[in-house]
């Protein structure tokens, strides 16, 4: 359910459509959204609020507006891939690989900053999240939301404002977890093993304030993820 508190109607509309794409899978990459009047009636909002929500999703690369044609779910989430001769599955695989490679460049060296700068409380919070992830894995439940939180807490613990903004105040995490969720059935066991074992290694190195070890564990974690989606 969308929490409407402290949100504009445009933001609420954006969240609803995003959930229809990422969670409920009502709309697939390349699908055309209903015309404005029909969609506004369906969501029980004004056309103005609908336009605000669509504009927000367009700015994040999730929707693509083709003037005179309609509004579509983006196939490449605004990254400008030449999609003409590619299947949707191929596009998703390319973007996931690129996403993990980007994270290797940023998250691996960031572990030394975390080992140096994180407070004991921050490391304890990160460990608690990993313990919750382990419980969900043992119960064979989805842990994607906590996985996102685990990595975000690590980045926040660098206390590097530019890195935090680069990693989390953009559209990348929106579509990346959508793609992971789409492929979760095929990757489920591999993802569980990777998170269960390698998250734990990262946490243990950080508790010892071993930045080099944490970097090594993060690199192995992300390289394993790349190999899993090939």
Secondary structure by P-SEA (a helix, b strand, c coil): ccccccccaaaaaaaaaaaacccccccccccccccaaaaaaaacccaaaaaaaaaaaaaaccbbbcccbbbbcccccccccccccccaaaaaaaaaaaaaaaaaaccccaaaaaaccccaaaaaaaaaaaaaaaaaaaacccaaaaaaaaaaaaaaacccaaaaaaccccaaaaaaaaaaaaacccaaaaaaaaaacaaaaaaaaaaaccaaaaaaaaaaaaaaaaaaac
